Amino acid sequence: MSNSIFDSIPKLEGRPNHVVDIERFIGAPGSFTFREPKASDLFPRPEVQKALKIAFPEFPDQMLQILMIMARCYVIQPGDGEINPGRRFAQLARDRSDIYLYVVADFAKAFPIDFTAAVDEVPND
């Protein structure tokens, strides 16, 4: 048996998925489901950010970082088919900022993360 400090650290129990209900916005049952972010989810992927920045040039980098974290944590639902959650959340932000901001705020309450401390700035190239 190893005496490493790493071996003595118990694993954390994962939190259950978090559901954000948007029925009040759309007038019918509807929700987004998210899993808890993993450490790797907090770091931007430059190629994904670049593609989103081209498609949504008005979005600041920090907004794209938060959007990408939420997209990675989105739990695909029956009926979603082959979707790109990053593009779908970006389009939601563009088309219905009220819903997008509500979802971001609810996600942040469920999974408190200091986004500015958790992610490094990504160069624009």
C-alpha positions in Angstrom: 0.0 0.0 0.0 1.3 3.4 -1.0 1.7 6.1 1.6 1.1 8.9 -1.0 -1.0 11.8 0.1 -3.0 11.2 -3.2 -4.0 7.7 -2.0 -5.5 9.2 1.2 -7.8 11.7 -0.5 -11.3 10.3 -0.8 -13.2 10.8 -4.1 -16.0 13.3 -4.1 -19.5 12.1 -4.7 -20.9 13.6 -7.9 -23.8 15.9 -7.6 -27.1 14.9 -9.3 -27.9 16.5 -12.6 -29.4 20.0 -12.4 -32.5 20.9 -14.3 -33.3 24.5 -15.4 -37.0 24.9 -16.0 -37.8 27.4 -18.8 -41.6 26.8 -19.0 -42.3 30.3 -17.8 -40.6 31.7 -20.9 -42.0 29.4 -23.5 -45.5 28.7 -22.1 -45.1 24.9 -22.3 -43.1 22.3 -20.4 -39.4 22.7 -21.2 -36.1 22.5 -19.5 -32.3 22.1 -19.9 -30.4 19.5 -17.9 -26.8 19.8 -16.9 -24.3 17.6 -15.2 -21.7 18.9 -12.7 -18.7 20.4 -14.5 -15.4 18.4 -14.4 -12.1 20.1 -14.0 -11.4 19.7 -17.7 -14.7 21.4 -18.6 -13.4 24.7 -17.1 -10.6 25.2 -19.6 -11.5 26.6 -23.0 -10.7 24.7 -26.2 -9.2 27.2 -28.6 -10.5 25.6 -31.8 -14.1 25.6 -30.4 -13.8 29.1 -29.2 -12.4 30.3 -32.5 -15.3 28.7 -34.5 -17.9 30.2 -32.1 -16.1 33.6 -32.3 -16.4 33.6 -36.1 -20.1 32.6 -36.0 -20.9 35.0 -33.1 -18.4 37.8 -33.3 -20.4 40.1 -31.0 -19.8 37.7 -28.0 -17.0 38.6 -25.7 -14.4 35.9 -24.8 -15.6 35.5 -21.3 -19.2 34.9 -22.5 -17.9 32.3 -24.9 -16.0 30.6 -22.1 -19.1 30.3 -19.9 -21.2 29.2 -22.9 -18.7 26.5 -23.7 -18.7 25.2 -20.1 -22.4 25.0 -20.1 -22.4 23.3 -23.5 -20.0 20.6 -22.3 -22.2 20.0 -19.2 -25.4 19.9 -21.2 -27.1 16.5 -21.0 -28.4 15.5 -24.4 -32.1 14.8 -24.2 -34.3 12.4 -26.2 -35.4 14.3 -29.2 -32.3 16.5 -29.4 -30.8 14.4 -32.1 -27.4 15.3 -33.4 -27.0 18.8 -32.0 -24.0 21.0 -31.2 -24.8 22.4 -27.7 -22.3 25.2 -28.0 -23.9 26.6 -31.2 -27.4 26.0 -29.8 -26.7 28.0 -26.6 -24.9 30.7 -28.6 -28.0 31.0 -30.9 -30.2 31.1 -27.8 -28.1 33.9 -26.4 -28.5 35.8 -29.7 -32.2 35.2 -30.1 -33.5 35.1 -26.5 -31.0 36.7 -24.2 -33.7 36.7 -21.4 -33.8 32.9 -21.4 -30.0 32.5 -21.9 -29.2 34.8 -19.0 -31.7 33.0 -16.8 -30.1 29.7 -17.6 -26.6 31.0 -17.0 -27.6 32.4 -13.6 -29.3 29.2 -12.6 -26.4 27.1 -13.8 -24.0 29.3 -11.8 -26.2 28.9 -8.6 -26.2 25.1 -9.0 -22.5 24.9 -9.8 -20.7 27.9 -8.3 -17.5 28.5 -10.2 -15.3 31.6 -10.2 -15.0 31.6 -14.0 -12.4 34.3 -14.1 -10.1 32.4 -11.8 -10.9 29.0 -13.3 -10.1 29.6 -16.9 -7.1 31.2 -18.5 -7.4 33.8 -21.2 -7.2 32.4 -24.7 -5.3 34.2 -27.3 -7.4 35.4 -30.3 -5.3 33.7 -32.9 
